[in-house]
Amino acid sequence: LIAVDVDLPCPYVPTGSSLNIPLLAELIVYGNAHVLPGEQGRIVAARVARNDQNNYSYFETDGAIEGGFSGGPVIDKTQGAVVGIVRGGRGTSVKAHVRVERLREMLTELGYGFK
């Protein structure tokens, strides 16, 4: 995780919940694969492939998510919120994402609280 300290409030996307997203729900994934300096990142659509509520660490999607997307947000359009962070994948079809609930835990452990 990267922490950035700023003096002024900055705009942000709220965090939602990843635990109850249904299978095949469409998500938006933002990343920087094949992007040159100064260019905007890429946005792709992905669908939830596996969301095991007993696995508190991650959930999986399909979609054209490449290596340069790692660390980018996964957004649920219905919540208008970040529900995960791109972690990686296996092969060309299944991609794993850190759950936003786990991300909140990690940030809290680093001393960043949530209201």
C-alpha positions in Angstrom: 0.0 0.0 0.0 1.1 3.5 -0.7 0.2 6.3 1.7 0.0 9.9 0.6 -0.2 12.8 3.1 -1.9 15.9 1.8 -2.9 19.2 3.4 -6.1 19.7 1.6 -9.1 17.4 1.4 -9.1 15.5 -1.9 -12.0 14.0 -3.9 -12.4 10.3 -3.6 -14.6 7.4 -4.5 -16.3 5.9 -1.5 -15.8 2.3 -0.5 -18.7 -0.2 -0.6 -19.1 -3.9 0.2 -17.8 -6.8 -1.9 -19.3 -9.6 0.2 -22.8 -9.7 -1.4 -22.1 -8.9 -5.0 -24.0 -11.5 -7.0 -22.4 -13.8 -9.6 -22.2 -12.2 -13.1 -22.6 -8.7 -11.7 -20.8 -6.2 -14.0 -18.0 -4.3 -12.4 -15.7 -1.5 -13.7 -12.0 -2.0 -13.5 -9.4 0.8 -13.9 -5.8 0.2 -14.7 -2.7 1.3 -16.6 -1.7 -1.6 -18.8 -0.1 -0.5 -22.1 -0.5 3.2 -21.1 2.3 5.7 -21.8 3.3 8.5 -19.4 0.8 11.3 -19.7 -2.0 9.1 -21.1 -5.1 8.3 -19.3 -5.6 4.8 -17.8 -7.9 2.2 -19.3 -11.3 1.1 -18.1 -12.7 -2.4 -18.8 -15.8 -4.2 -17.7 -15.6 -7.5 -15.8 -18.2 -9.9 -14.4 -18.0 -11.6 -11.0 -17.0 -15.2 -11.5 -16.6 -16.3 -7.9 -17.6 -14.6 -4.7 -17.2 -17.0 -1.8 -18.3 -15.2 1.3 -16.2 -17.6 3.4 -13.1 -16.2 1.7 -12.6 -12.8 3.4 -9.5 -12.0 1.4 -10.5 -11.9 -2.3 -13.1 -12.5 -5.0 -12.7 -13.3 -8.7 -13.8 -11.9 -12.0 -13.4 -12.5 -15.7 -12.6 -9.7 -18.2 -9.6 -8.3 -20.1 -7.7 -7.3 -17.0 -4.0 -7.3 -17.6 -0.9 -7.0 -15.4 -0.8 -3.2 -15.6 -4.1 -3.1 -13.8 -2.6 -4.4 -10.5 -3.4 -2.0 -7.7 -6.3 -0.3 -9.6 -9.8 0.0 -8.2 -12.7 -2.4 -8.9 -15.9 -0.4 -8.9 -19.5 -1.7 -8.5 -21.7 0.5 -10.6 -24.8 -0.3 -8.5 -23.1 0.9 -5.3 -21.1 3.7 -7.0 -18.2 2.5 -4.8 -14.9 0.7 -4.8 -15.4 -2.9 -3.8 -11.9 -4.2 -4.5 -8.3 -3.7 -5.6 -6.9 -5.6 -8.6 -4.4 -8.2 -7.2 -3.6 -10.5 -10.1 -4.8 -13.6 -11.8 -4.4 -17.1 -13.2 -4.1 -17.4 -16.9 -6.1 -15.2 -19.2 -9.5 -15.5 -17.8 -9.7 -15.5 -13.9 -8.5 -12.4 -12.0 -8.4 -12.0 -8.2 -9.2 -8.8 -6.4 -8.5 -7.9 -2.7 -11.8 -7.3 -1.0 -12.4 -3.7 0.1 -13.2 -5.1 3.6 -9.7 -6.5 3.7 -8.3 -3.2 2.4 -10.0 -1.3 5.2 -8.5 -3.7 7.8 -5.0 -3.2 6.3 -5.3 0.6 6.3 -6.6 0.6 9.9 -3.6 -1.6 10.9 -1.4 1.2 9.4 -3.1 3.8 11.4 -5.6 5.2 8.9 -9.1 5.0 10.4 -12.5 5.0 8.8 -15.5 7.0 10.0 
